[in-house]
């Protein structure tokens, strides 16, 4: 895991649901499509830059 290049900044974010990668997001907004009856899950998000460096994960617990 590298460090985000401050000169180039963040190119996007990788979103993981539980342990599975589900999306690369170019901005700071993302909508989770939920299965019927799904009420609780965790998301892990990390930033990446244009050269492929990635930040550490941030973890969020989501409850509906």
Sine and cosine of phi, psi and omega as CSV:
sin_phi,cos_phi,sin_psi,cos_psi,sin_omega,cos_omega
0.00,0.00,0.79,-0.61,0.01,-1.00
-0.99,-0.12,-0.15,-0.99,0.06,-1.00
-0.96,-0.28,0.55,-0.83,0.04,-1.00
-0.92,0.39,0.74,-0.67,0.01,-1.00
-0.96,0.29,0.93,-0.36,-0.06,-1.00
-0.91,0.42,-0.45,0.89,0.01,-1.00
-0.94,0.34,-0.61,0.79,-0.03,-1.00
-1.00,-0.03,-0.44,0.90,0.02,-1.00
0.97,0.23,-0.12,-0.99,-0.04,-1.00
-0.98,0.18,0.77,-0.64,0.05,-1.00
-1.00,-0.02,-0.42,0.91,-0.01,-1.00
0.09,-1.00,-0.18,-0.98,-0.05,-1.00
-0.71,-0.71,0.63,-0.77,0.13,-0.99
-0.99,-0.14,0.74,-0.68,-0.01,-1.00
-0.92,-0.40,0.76,-0.65,0.04,-1.00
-0.86,-0.51,0.70,-0.71,0.09,-1.00
-0.96,-0.28,0.85,-0.52,-0.19,-0.98
0.81,0.58,-0.91,-0.42,0.00,-1.00
-0.96,-0.28,0.03,1.00,-0.11,-0.99
-0.98,-0.18,0.74,-0.67,0.10,-1.00
-0.93,0.37,0.72,-0.69,0.00,-1.00
-0.80,-0.59,-0.34,0.94,-0.03,-1.00
-0.24,-0.97,0.51,-0.86,0.29,-0.96
-0.96,-0.27,0.79,-0.61,-0.10,-0.99
-0.88,-0.47,0.80,-0.60,-0.03,-1.00
-0.98,0.21,-0.32,0.95,-0.04,-1.00
-0.86,-0.50,-0.30,-0.95,-0.05,-1.00
-0.97,-0.23,0.15,0.99,0.01,-1.00
-0.86,-0.52,0.69,-0.73,0.02,-1.00
-0.47,-0.88,0.63,-0.78,0.01,-1.00
-0.93,-0.36,0.80,-0.60,-0.01,-1.00
-1.00,0.09,0.89,-0.46,0.12,-0.99
-0.97,0.22,0.90,-0.44,-0.07,-1.00
-0.99,-0.14,0.58,-0.82,0.11,-0.99
-0.97,0.24,0.50,-0.86,0.03,-1.00
-0.83,0.56,0.72,-0.69,0.03,-1.00
1.00,0.10,-0.12,0.99,0.01,-1.00
-0.98,0.21,0.85,-0.52,-0.08,-1.00
-0.87,-0.49,-0.45,0.89,-0.06,-1.00
-0.68,-0.73,0.71,-0.70,0.08,-1.00
-0.33,-0.95,0.16,-0.99,0.04,-1.00
-0.89,-0.46,0.54,-0.84,0.07,-1.00
-0.86,-0.51,0.62,-0.78,0.14,-0.99
-0.86,-0.51,0.69,-0.72,-0.06,-1.00
-0.74,-0.67,0.65,-0.76,0.13,-0.99
-0.63,-0.78,0.55,-0.83,0.01,-1.00
-1.00,0.10,0.42,-0.91,0.15,-0.99
-0.64,-0.77,0.42,-0.91,0.04,-1.00
-0.95,-0.31,0.01,-1.00,-0.09,-1.00
-0.91,0.42,-0.37,0.93,0.00,-1.00
-1.00,-0.07,0.04,1.00,0.07,-1.00
1.00,-0.08,0.02,1.00,0.09,-1.00
-0.92,0.38,0.57,-0.82,-0.03,-1.00
-0.79,-0.61,0.55,-0.83,0.04,-1.00
-0.99,0.11,0.06,-1.00,0.16,-0.99
-0.94,0.34,0.33,-0.95,0.02,-1.00
-0.98,0.21,0.56,-0.83,0.25,-0.97
-0.93,-0.36,0.70,-0.71,-0.05,-1.00
-0.91,-0.41,0.68,-0.73,-0.02,-1.00
-0.77,-0.64,0.71,-0.71,0.15,-0.99
-1.00,-0.09,0.76,-0.65,-0.05,-1.00
-0.88,-0.47,0.77,-0.64,0.05,-1.00
-0.76,-0.65,0.70,-0.72,-0.02,-1.00
-1.00,-0.03,0.00,0.00,0.00,0.00
